[in-house]
């Protein structure tokens, strides 16, 4: 597992969740 890729994916998911919440 590439921790760098995981962090990027988590950041993208967090952004999508925030956009959906608003």
LINVENKA-V402134 format. One line per field, one symbol per residue. psi: psi as a letter, one per 20 degrees, with the letter a starting at -180 (. if undefined). A space follows every 10 residues. Layout:
psi->???
This chain:
psi->pohghggggg gggggggghh h.
